[in-house]
Amino acid sequence: MFRVRLEGEYNSRILSMEKDSINFITPNYIPSFSSRDDHYLKERINTLLHEIPQQVILISAFDYYNLRKEGHINPKFVKKSFEKRLLFLDSGGYELQFSDRDDWTALKYREIIEELRPNFFVGYDRIPSYERPSNTMSLISESIEFLKDYSGGKRVLLIHFSLMNNPLGEIPSLIKKFQEFSDYFDILGFPEREIGANIIQRVQFIYYLRRELDKRKIFKPIHIFGCSDPISIILFILSGADIFDGLGWIKYAFDRENLRIVERSHLPFFNCNCIACTNVDWFNISPGEYEYRLLIHNLYAYEEFFYDIRESIIHNNVTELIKNNIGLINFKKVLEGFLSQNKP
Ligand SMILES: [Zn+2]
């Protein structure tokens, strides 16, 4: 059970949960691993799993199943890595969409859940076709049917929209469904790319959704899947989101000072004194060592970034983090316009 600890500017808040003596506090970032676009998945898992500073790590059950089947991953090693961390298991719908494998089923996903006993897990999902509108209510019902059978970990109701849908317009029916089934999920998840065509639409969606959930006293965390951009993260937290995960820590270099994620070869340009960026000869470093240092830098940069965000919520000044950023200026305009059209 997540408890509301504190509320800050706009819809920002701090939630916490206790599990196996680990205290997970939001807002927080969950580094994820995925075979999508990553040919080095097995090497990354085997090298980094023990070194990640974050308390929660996301692994796709689909990837775990395939890597284990091919002998690339040792189940004992994975289980040991999660003795002192929390495992967030994704169903693999995302990886499946881009894979030519067709043997992934809800039954196999159940087997992996039984084997790994994750602390968080997503309902079995398939990403709808983006070519035509999807039926959100029936997708939710299917996911609830899957989640109903489990009570061991935190259950994540991951909601998909086709890009042909209008998520903002669906909020009233979503809220009804959430009220009806609130005993069967602990976290509400949405893929970032599906909740709007751009940052304005996404901010409106999260803000309106949170407002309606709060009105009904449904204080469950909102998780935005596939979101690593620091400015988007801050704006989504102000809108009411709590948890983020993504592959941004693998795909880019995180420039903490300027709150940007940039081309991954640019790490030597940063003014950074983290463990990965000190005592290093950038002129003679090997590709393998650079890769390792970059990822360690990114992981610590995200960890510190979220620590700063939580501190800012406590001191009621999240907007100070990006006070001159065009994103924040427009965020305020968007909310003013939105609130004037939708009087509470
Ligand atoms: Zn660094």
Residues whose N, C-alpha, C, O or C-beta is under 5 A from the ligand:
A	BS01	ZN	C272 N273 C274 A276 C277 H297
